[in-house]
């Protein structure tokens, strides 16, 4: 049985604060996404309290935007569940990648931290783990920053949504994409990872083109993961 | 089956969304608690973690406009050179804004 060298586990409050600070700049842009959501939701006919309840309980921007497309006097149940599940299915994979570290925590903390898992703080914690540094505090602190920003932005949007005229022409729609890419590029790079990423990107594009909507992330991630399980890194014990 | 958005319907829809999302946040670690973490599983997880992000980004680059593509390319290059996320992201956004302004 192989045992990896684990960074120290557990959650230090200093680290939580560090995660909060590291994602504070990104959170400012999440405020703008939230603002766009609050405005769009108000225009779709949702009341202010419903919008705030949705943003604070669901905390999943892409899924919330997609549900607005289904909104009307009635909302169909099955498309609602399928849409939300498909868009958020990447959380399943993120949870799986975090498990080797999370399993050291007692169950209440383990599931508690997962409440605020989102793309940006998950990517930040993965980068820390790749360096052999502890990342669960960063995950929690970054998640709190993102959650506050999402809720605050939603409130601003439903209250004063018309203030931002054209976020796309300012490039603001690219903040999250550029952040995630910076996390990928900052990670471990070698021939094996490049081939894995190429397969992940290629299969994601094929799924995006030919498979049902929102399946591409899961397809690409699983394709990359399976290749990684077949083509394993050289290891002293193997 | 449809849910009326009048009355309590909206609340029910929000709760359904919250429960489904929570199931995705909790499901991965719950399932993994039954999987022994062998070396192969570690390699699977390690390969999957970068692949999730690549799979999110690939369609963004393909379906996006030239501004989006240039932003991603700039971020990648600056990140490789400077190895600091914030300058890389800032450069990407500035390039997207410039290209869209042309």
Contacts between the chains, C-beta under 8 A, distances in Angstrom:
chain1	res1	chain2	res2	distance
A	1	B	38	7.4
A	2	B	38	7.3
A	2	B	39	4.2
A	2	B	42	7.6
A	4	B	42	6.2
A	25	B	86	6.3
A	26	B	89	7.9
A	45	B	5	7.4
A	46	B	10	6.8
A	47	B	10	7.4
A	50	B	10	4.8
A	50	B	11	7.3
A	50	B	14	6.4
A	53	B	11	7.4
A	53	B	14	5.4
A	54	B	14	4.8
A	54	B	17	6.8
A	57	B	14	6.3
A	57	B	15	7.6
A	57	B	17	7.7
A	57	B	18	4.1
A	58	B	14	6.9
A	58	B	17	4.8
A	58	B	18	5.1
A	58	B	21	5.2
A	59	B	21	7.3
A	60	B	17	8.0
A	60	B	21	5.0
A	63	B	17	6.9
A	63	B	21	6.5
A	64	B	17	7.5
A	67	B	13	7.7
A	67	B	17	6.4
A	71	B	5	6.9
A	72	B	5	7.1
A	73	B	4	6.9
A	73	B	5	6.1
A	73	B	6	7.3
A	74	B	2	3.9
A	74	B	3	6.5
A	74	B	4	5.6
A	74	B	5	6.7
A	75	B	2	6.6
A	75	B	3	5.1
A	75	B	5	6.0
A	75	B	9	7.6
A	75	B	13	5.4
A	76	B	1	7.1
A	76	B	2	5.4
A	76	B	3	8.0
A	77	B	1	4.5
A	77	B	2	6.7
A	77	B	3	5.9
A	77	B	16	7.6
A	78	B	1	6.9
A	80	B	3	7.7
A	80	B	13	6.7
A	80	B	16	6.4
A	80	B	17	7.3
A	81	B	16	6.6
A	81	B	20	5.7
A	84	B	16	7.7
A	84	B	17	5.2
A	84	B	20	4.5
A	84	B	21	6.2
A	85	B	20	5.3
A	85	B	23	7.7
A	85	B	24	6.7
A	88	B	20	7.1
A	88	B	21	5.1
A	88	B	24	4.2
A	88	B	25	7.8
A	89	B	24	5.9
A	90	B	24	7.8
A	90	B	52	5.7
A	90	B	56	7.3
A	91	B	21	7.4
A	91	B	24	3.9
A	91	B	25	4.8
A	91	B	27	7.7
A	91	B	28	6.6
A	92	B	24	5.3
A	92	B	27	5.0
A	92	B	28	4.1
A	92	B	31	7.7
A	93	B	28	6.2
A	93	B	48	5.9
A	93	B	52	5.4
A	94	B	28	6.5
A	94	B	52	6.8
A	95	B	24	7.9
A	95	B	25	6.5
A	95	B	26	6.9
A	95	B	27	6.6
A	95	B	28	2.5
A	95	B	29	4.2
A	95	B	30	7.7
A	95	B	32	7.1
A	96	B	28	4.1
A	96	B	29	7.1
A	96	B	31	7.0
A	96	B	32	5.0
A	96	B	45	6.3
A	96	B	48	7.3
A	97	B	28	7.8
A	97	B	45	4.9
A	97	B	46	8.0
A	97	B	48	6.1
A	97	B	49	4.4
A	97	B	52	7.7
A	98	B	28	7.7
A	98	B	29	6.6
A	99	B	28	7.1
A	99	B	29	5.0
A	99	B	32	3.7
A	99	B	33	7.2
A	99	B	37	7.5
A	99	B	45	7.6
A	100	B	37	5.6
A	100	B	42	6.9
A	100	B	45	6.8
A	102	B	29	5.6
A	103	B	29	7.8
A	103	B	32	7.7
A	103	B	33	6.9
A	103	B	37	7.9
A	110	B	29	6.4
A	111	B	26	5.8
A	111	B	29	7.4
A	114	B	25	4.7
A	114	B	26	5.7
A	114	B	29	6.3
A	115	B	22	7.6
A	115	B	25	6.7
A	117	B	25	5.5
A	119	B	53	7.8
A	119	B	56	7.2
A	123	B	53	6.3
A	126	B	49	5.1
A	126	B	50	8.0
A	168	B	100	7.2
A	169	B	97	6.9
A	169	B	100	5.2
A	169	B	101	6.9
A	170	B	93	7.7
A	170	B	97	5.3
A	171	B	67	6.7
A	171	B	71	6.3
A	171	B	92	7.6
A	171	B	93	4.1
A	171	B	94	6.9
A	171	B	95	7.5
A	171	B	96	3.4
A	171	B	97	3.8
A	171	B	100	6.9
A	172	B	93	7.0
A	173	B	68	7.7
A	174	B	67	7.4
A	174	B	68	5.9
A	174	B	71	4.2
A	174	B	72	7.5
A	174	B	92	6.0
A	174	B	93	5.7
A	174	B	96	4.8
A	175	B	89	6.6
A	175	B	93	6.2
A	177	B	56	8.0
A	177	B	57	6.1
A	177	B	60	5.1
A	177	B	68	7.2
A	177	B	71	7.2
A	177	B	72	6.2
A	178	B	71	5.8
A	178	B	72	6.6
A	178	B	75	4.2
A	178	B	88	7.0
A	178	B	89	4.4
A	178	B	92	3.8
A	178	B	93	6.4
A	179	B	85	6.8
A	179	B	89	5.4
A	180	B	53	4.9
A	180	B	56	6.3
A	180	B	57	6.1
A	181	B	53	7.5
A	181	B	57	5.7
A	181	B	72	5.5
A	181	B	75	5.1
A	181	B	76	5.9
A	181	B	79	7.4
A	181	B	92	7.7
A	182	B	75	5.6
A	182	B	79	4.8
A	182	B	85	4.1
A	182	B	88	4.6
A	182	B	89	5.7
A	183	B	53	6.5
A	183	B	85	7.0
A	184	B	50	5.8
A	184	B	53	4.9
A	184	B	54	6.4
A	184	B	57	7.4
A	185	B	75	7.6
A	185	B	76	5.2
A	185	B	79	4.1
A	185	B	80	6.0
A	185	B	88	7.6
A	186	B	79	6.0
A	186	B	83	6.5
A	186	B	85	6.5
A	187	B	50	5.9
A	193	B	47	7.6
A	193	B	50	6.3
A	196	B	47	4.9
A	196	B	50	7.0
A	196	B	51	6.2
A	197	B	50	5.9
A	197	B	51	6.5
A	197	B	54	4.7
A	199	B	51	7.9
A	200	B	50	7.4
A	200	B	51	3.5
A	200	B	54	4.4
A	200	B	55	5.2
A	200	B	58	7.7
A	201	B	54	4.8
A	201	B	55	6.9
A	201	B	57	7.6
A	201	B	58	4.1
A	202	B	58	7.8
A	203	B	55	7.6
A	204	B	54	6.9
A	204	B	55	3.7
A	204	B	56	7.9
A	204	B	58	4.5
A	204	B	59	6.4
A	205	B	58	5.1
A	205	B	59	6.4
A	205	B	62	5.9
A	208	B	58	7.4
A	208	B	59	4.3
A	208	B	62	7.4
A	208	B	63	7.6
A	216	B	55	6.0
A	216	B	58	7.6
A	216	B	59	5.9
A	217	B	52	6.5
A	217	B	55	4.7
A	217	B	56	5.5
A	218	B	55	7.8
A	219	B	55	7.1
A	220	B	51	6.0
A	220	B	52	7.7
A	220	B	54	6.5
A	220	B	55	2.6
A	220	B	58	6.8
A	221	B	48	5.2
A	221	B	51	4.6
A	221	B	52	4.2
A	221	B	55	5.1
A	222	B	48	7.1
A	222	B	51	8.0
A	223	B	51	7.1
A	224	B	47	5.2
A	224	B	48	5.9
A	224	B	50	7.0
A	224	B	51	2.6
A	224	B	52	8.0
A	224	B	54	6.9
A	224	B	55	7.4
A	225	B	44	4.8
A	225	B	45	7.1
A	225	B	47	5.1
A	225	B	48	3.2
A	225	B	51	6.0
A	226	B	44	7.1
A	227	B	47	6.4
A	228	B	43	5.0
A	228	B	44	5.6
A	228	B	46	6.2
A	228	B	47	2.1
A	228	B	48	6.7
A	228	B	51	7.8
A	229	B	40	5.2
A	229	B	41	7.5
A	229	B	43	5.5
A	229	B	44	3.9
A	229	B	47	7.1
A	232	B	39	7.0
A	232	B	40	6.5
A	232	B	43	4.6
A	233	B	43	6.4
A	235	B	39	6.7
A	237	B	39	7.6
A	238	B	39	6.8
